[in-house]
Amino acid sequence: MSTGSRMLTLLTLLQNHRFWTGDELSAKLQVSSRTLRRDVEQLRELGYPVETTRGVGGGYRLSAGGSLPPLMVSDEEALAIVLGLRAVTASGVQGVQDAAVGALAKIVPVLPMHVRKLAAGIGSTVGAGQAREGAPQVEVAVLASVATACRDRTMLRFDYEKRDGALSSRLVEPHALVPVARRWYLVAFDEGPGAWRTFRLDRMRGVESLPKSYGSRPIPGGDADAFVQSSIRNLPARYEAVVRVEVPAEQARAEVGQWGVVIELEIGWSEVRMRTDDLDYVIYLLARLDARCEVVGPPELVDALRAWGRRLLRVGLPEEADAPE
């Protein structure tokens, strides 16, 4: 392998993996430790910020503040890339979301700090519409850091905001990122209680990736998506809505999905049970079913339905003269 080819390969390795030991890089490049150190020094002379960690388990990583390897882009182009990828992560298109998160995990760690701050500021403005719709906002740096840690199998430390607003310190093995209903969840093994947990990324504070790796540990059930959905169903909720609807159970299940339980009653009727903190979603579901319903409980759901009915009745229609032909 020529020196130029080896340098490009080294750049690609540093981009695609957060941290490499010297022995790992030497084996990948099939060179001695001395040649590796010389190649790293040449990269630094070219302006690539390669950090060295010495001692047992020491190695190399590409730090923030340099050009994007192996691409060469301006700050403005890098900003456009990050904002575009962030928009894709909220698109709701499965697969494309995962690819966008993977790209963010590669790009954000090597962005100059002033570009990161600018992207965060613009991103909060761009996402204002989502925030009004109730979609929680996740900082792009947090999303990228967690995705990188999942990819590289390195430990994460962060403070987690509980439902009551209190913060708890966590040290976890991050295993998978799962998007559900416009929210991002981390499936991780929590070192504190020694148990598997799911964490909402919008509630994670002060996320810090540690240079400590961990071994293989299978997710319970072997499916990260199913684990998150099961965890969500078992969370304590403010309300348990129970509604009888005049639709077949199969049709109701198609709308309710994993967010509730559907029980088949007499022919043509079903009972829908949902545990939620937000009754508006139950009302939205009932509107989609477009069928006669009977609310069993709670009383707050009846009040919410009546309030929505009054709002909709106040919606005015354009005069016939102003209506389009």
Phi, psi and omega per residue, in radians:
M1 nan 2.250 3.138
S2 -1.199 2.835 3.131
T3 -1.044 -0.754 -3.140
G4 -1.087 -0.762 3.128
S5 -1.136 -0.678 -3.136
R6 -1.154 -0.673 3.128
M7 -1.130 -0.733 3.127
L8 -1.147 -0.695 3.095
T9 -1.104 -0.716 3.109
L10 -1.077 -0.759 3.101
L11 -1.043 -0.776 -3.124
T12 -1.117 -0.721 3.109
L13 -1.079 -0.767 -3.133
L14 -1.151 -0.538 3.129
Q15 -1.297 -0.704 -2.990
N16 -1.499 -0.129 3.139
H17 -2.465 2.334 -3.011
R18 -1.133 -0.664 -3.037
F19 -2.551 2.353 3.076
W20 -2.209 2.426 2.964
T21 -1.335 2.788 3.119
G22 -1.054 -0.705 -3.142
D23 -1.106 -0.686 3.137
E24 -1.118 -0.777 -3.138
L25 -1.171 -0.717 3.118
S26 -1.049 -0.720 3.132
A27 -1.181 -0.715 3.136
K28 -1.103 -0.721 -3.082
L29 -1.550 -0.196 -3.121
Q30 1.033 0.839 3.113
V31 -2.325 2.933 3.093
S32 -1.367 2.883 3.102
S33 -1.063 -0.627 3.138
R34 -1.143 -0.763 3.112
T35 -1.136 -0.672 3.112
L36 -1.068 -0.798 3.138
R37 -1.073 -0.659 3.118
R38 -1.168 -0.707 3.105
D39 -1.121 -0.704 3.118
V40 -1.091 -0.739 3.122
E41 -1.101 -0.655 3.099
Q42 -1.151 -0.658 3.078
L43 -1.098 -0.710 3.121
R44 -1.121 -0.669 3.106
E45 -1.132 -0.485 3.102
L46 -1.440 -0.060 3.080
G47 1.786 0.094 3.125
Y48 -1.532 2.122 -3.055
P49 -1.399 1.448 3.116
V50 -1.587 2.112 3.130
E51 -1.615 2.568 3.107
T52 -2.041 2.298 3.032
T53 -1.933 2.128 -3.061
R54 -1.687 2.961 3.118
G55 1.625 -2.981 3.140
V56 -1.106 2.256 -3.114
G57 1.354 0.217 -3.130
G58 -1.223 2.865 -3.121
G59 -3.094 -2.628 -3.016
Y60 -2.343 2.623 3.005
R61 -2.703 2.755 3.112
L62 -1.618 2.107 -3.084
S63 -1.614 3.014 3.117
A64 -1.231 2.696 3.033
G65 1.957 -0.048 -3.129
G66 -1.983 3.097 3.064
S67 -1.184 2.785 -3.094
L68 -1.371 1.995 -3.137
P69 -1.524 2.539 -0.147
P70 -1.511 0.107 3.100
L71 -1.341 2.601 3.045
M72 -2.031 1.888 -3.101
V73 -2.277 2.717 3.087
S74 -1.369 2.959 3.098
D75 -1.049 -0.708 -3.126
E76 -1.124 -0.701 3.126
E77 -1.183 -0.705 3.109
A78 -1.091 -0.715 3.119
L79 -1.088 -0.766 3.140
A80 -1.081 -0.701 -3.140
I81 -1.095 -0.824 -3.094
V82 -1.115 -0.792 -3.123
L83 -1.152 -0.661 3.099
G84 -1.123 -0.763 3.117
L85 -1.140 -0.648 3.123
R86 -1.122 -0.674 3.097
A87 -1.106 -0.661 -3.135
V88 -1.158 -0.614 -3.129
T89 -1.111 -0.381 3.118
A90 -1.759 0.193 -3.019
S91 -1.313 -0.378 -3.088
G92 1.457 0.022 -3.137
V93 -1.619 1.869 -3.113
Q94 -1.106 2.512 -3.105
G95 1.639 -0.996 3.061
V96 -1.135 -0.690 3.073
Q97 -1.000 -0.836 -3.092
D98 -1.093 -0.715 3.129
A99 -1.127 -0.692 3.135
A100 -1.122 -0.720 3.120
V101 -1.129 -0.697 3.093
G102 -1.072 -0.714 3.116
A103 -1.165 -0.714 3.094
L104 -1.072 -0.672 3.141
A105 -1.081 -0.503 3.115
K106 -1.457 -0.660 -2.965
I107 -1.483 -0.831 -2.997
V108 -1.042 -0.724 -3.109
P109 -1.045 -0.375 -3.112
V110 -1.903 0.207 3.082
L111 -1.314 2.494 2.974
P112 -1.030 2.558 -3.035
M113 -1.033 -0.651 -3.094
H114 -1.207 -0.492 3.076
V115 -1.277 -0.672 3.087
R116 -1.030 -0.813 -3.113
K117 -1.124 -0.710 3.135
L118 -1.127 -0.721 3.127
A119 -1.110 -0.690 3.128
A120 -1.138 -0.726 -3.137
G121 -1.156 -0.805 3.126
I122 -1.178 -0.671 -3.119
G123 -1.079 -0.638 3.128
S124 -1.164 -0.543 3.097
T125 -1.310 -0.754 -3.134
V126 -1.090 -0.610 -3.083
G127 -1.501 0.160 -3.087
A128 -1.076 -0.645 3.138
G129 -1.103 -0.726 3.093
Q130 -1.113 -0.693 -3.123
A131 -1.079 -0.672 3.130
R132 -1.154 -0.479 3.117
E133 -1.479 0.048 3.097
G134 1.599 0.093 3.129
A135 -1.399 2.096 -3.135
P136 -1.158 2.538 -3.104
Q137 -1.702 2.337 3.111
V138 -1.982 2.251 3.097
E139 -1.104 2.375 -3.085
V140 -1.062 -0.602 3.121
A141 -1.146 -0.648 3.105
V142 -1.152 -0.810 3.128
L143 -1.021 -0.781 -3.129
A144 -1.174 -0.735 -3.127
S145 -1.104 -0.757 -3.126
V146 -1.192 -0.742 3.117
A147 -1.071 -0.714 3.129
T148 -1.121 -0.744 -3.139
A149 -1.136 -0.661 3.074
C150 -1.105 -0.754 -3.122
R151 -1.152 -0.766 -3.056
D152 -1.563 -0.099 -3.139
R153 1.005 0.901 3.076
T154 -2.036 2.615 -3.062
M155 -1.176 2.677 3.072
L156 -2.151 2.441 2.994
R157 -2.107 2.382 3.125
F158 -2.850 2.877 2.990
D159 -1.713 2.360 -3.096
Y160 -1.985 2.238 -3.135
E161 -1.453 2.064 3.135
K162 -1.358 3.058 -3.113
R163 -1.078 -0.510 -3.140
D164 -1.545 0.073 3.121
G165 1.616 -0.193 3.124
A166 -1.262 2.661 -3.138
L167 -1.862 2.459 3.059
S168 -2.268 2.452 -3.108
S169 -1.439 2.351 -3.095
R170 -2.262 2.490 2.991
L171 -2.201 2.027 -2.961
V172 -2.340 2.790 2.922
E173 -1.689 1.879 -3.115
P174 -1.393 2.246 -3.062
H175 -2.012 -0.649 -3.067
A176 -2.751 2.565 3.015
L177 -1.833 2.342 -3.100
V178 -2.320 2.127 3.042
P179 -1.537 2.232 3.105
V180 -2.413 2.125 3.067
A181 0.876 0.870 3.063
R182 1.130 0.406 3.006
R183 -2.194 2.638 3.102
W184 -1.867 2.283 3.127
Y185 -2.098 2.454 3.037
L186 -1.796 2.218 2.997
V187 -1.655 2.094 -3.030
A188 -2.549 2.738 3.013
F189 -1.670 2.021 -3.078
D190 -1.467 2.051 -3.089
E191 -1.131 -0.538 -3.092
G192 -1.035 -1.226 3.133
P193 -1.372 -0.163 -3.099
G194 1.188 0.795 -3.072
A195 -2.558 2.801 3.089
W196 -1.351 2.451 -3.120
R197 -2.463 2.809 2.936
T198 -2.006 2.467 -3.125
F199 -2.265 2.295 3.031
R200 -1.355 2.269 -3.061
L201 -1.153 -0.525 -3.123
D202 -1.254 -0.167 3.103
R203 -1.826 0.040 -3.136
M204 -1.549 2.295 -3.090
R205 -2.157 2.493 3.071
G206 1.014 0.816 -3.095
V207 -1.165 2.224 -3.117
E208 -2.283 2.142 3.085
S209 -1.522 2.273 -3.091
L210 -1.786 2.597 3.129
P211 -1.371 0.567 -3.126
K212 -1.996 2.114 -3.131
S213 -1.608 2.984 3.133
Y214 -2.454 2.840 -3.076
G215 -1.512 -3.030 -3.116
S216 -1.316 2.391 3.103
R217 -2.596 1.984 -3.054
P218 -1.201 2.412 3.055
I219 -1.197 2.380 3.134
P220 -0.926 2.220 -3.112
G221 1.450 -0.220 3.100
G222 1.317 0.101 -3.080
D223 -2.332 1.956 -3.099
A224 -1.134 -0.720 -3.136
D225 -1.067 -0.825 -3.131
A226 -1.126 -0.627 3.125
F227 -1.117 -0.750 3.126
V228 -1.125 -0.800 -3.123
Q229 -1.088 -0.683 3.095
S230 -1.149 -0.699 3.120
S231 -1.111 -0.714 -3.137
I232 -1.120 -0.742 -3.133
R233 -1.100 -0.530 -3.070
N234 -1.593 -0.017 3.115
L235 -1.191 2.535 3.035
P236 -1.136 2.399 -3.081
A237 -2.189 2.725 -3.131
R238 -1.254 -0.625 -3.088
Y239 -2.249 2.636 2.886
E240 -2.120 1.809 -3.100
A241 -1.493 2.296 3.097
V242 -2.229 2.059 -3.072
V243 -2.367 2.334 3.011
R244 -1.645 2.234 -3.088
V245 -2.191 2.543 -3.108
E246 -1.523 1.146 3.044
V247 -2.496 2.660 3.085
P248 -1.091 2.640 -3.090
A249 -1.030 -0.669 -3.117
E250 -1.088 -0.712 3.119
Q251 -1.179 -0.720 3.131
A252 -1.123 -0.712 -3.139
R253 -1.122 -0.604 3.125
A254 -1.093 -0.566 3.130
E255 -1.502 -0.707 -3.072
V256 -1.261 -0.680 -3.133
G257 1.067 -2.403 -3.074
Q258 -1.485 0.035 -3.009
W259 -1.575 0.010 3.135
G260 -2.905 -3.051 -3.135
V261 -2.093 2.375 3.117
V262 -2.026 2.217 3.132
I263 -1.985 2.261 3.136
E264 -1.356 2.234 3.110
L265 -1.821 -2.486 3.075
E266 -1.166 2.985 -3.042
I267 -0.947 2.182 3.078
G268 1.503 -0.029 -3.133
W269 -2.160 2.585 3.100
S270 -2.427 2.747 3.019
E271 -1.965 2.225 -3.130
V272 -1.892 2.233 3.101
R273 -2.092 2.205 -3.133
M274 -2.394 2.349 3.054
R275 -1.798 2.165 -3.002
T276 -2.713 2.761 2.988
D277 -1.683 -0.184 -3.028
D278 -2.251 1.857 -3.115
L279 -1.233 -0.317 3.131
D280 -1.054 -0.586 3.132
Y281 -1.172 -0.647 3.092
V282 -1.105 -0.719 3.130
I283 -1.125 -0.720 3.105
Y284 -1.065 -0.721 3.130
L285 -1.105 -0.778 3.140
L286 -1.090 -0.652 3.099
A287 -1.124 -0.678 3.127
R288 -1.189 -0.615 3.106
L289 -1.197 -0.518 3.040
D290 0.896 0.965 -3.101
A291 -2.532 2.849 3.071
R292 -1.118 2.439 -3.112
C293 -2.465 2.770 3.083
E294 -2.268 2.094 -3.125
V295 -1.443 2.128 3.068
V296 -1.500 -0.647 3.113
G297 3.052 2.928 -0.015
P298 -1.473 2.988 3.116
P299 -1.040 -0.526 3.133
E300 -1.070 -0.510 3.115
L301 -1.200 -0.681 3.081
V302 -1.079 -0.790 3.120
D303 -1.072 -0.724 -3.131
A304 -1.150 -0.698 3.098
L305 -1.091 -0.753 3.122
R306 -1.132 -0.694 3.130
A307 -1.104 -0.758 3.104
W308 -1.135 -0.653 3.103
G309 -1.066 -0.755 3.117
R310 -1.115 -0.704 3.125
R311 -1.074 -0.782 -3.093
L312 -1.191 -0.586 3.114
L313 -1.195 -0.435 3.129
R314 -1.398 -0.183 -3.132
V315 -1.219 2.084 -3.111
G316 -1.476 2.668 3.070
L317 -1.827 2.609 3.125
P318 -1.148 2.611 3.074
E319 -1.081 2.636 -3.119
E320 -1.013 -0.577 -3.117
A321 -1.199 -0.471 -3.121
D322 -1.643 -0.138 -3.094
A323 -1.264 2.519 3.135
P324 -1.149 2.534 -3.133
E325 -1.326 nan nan
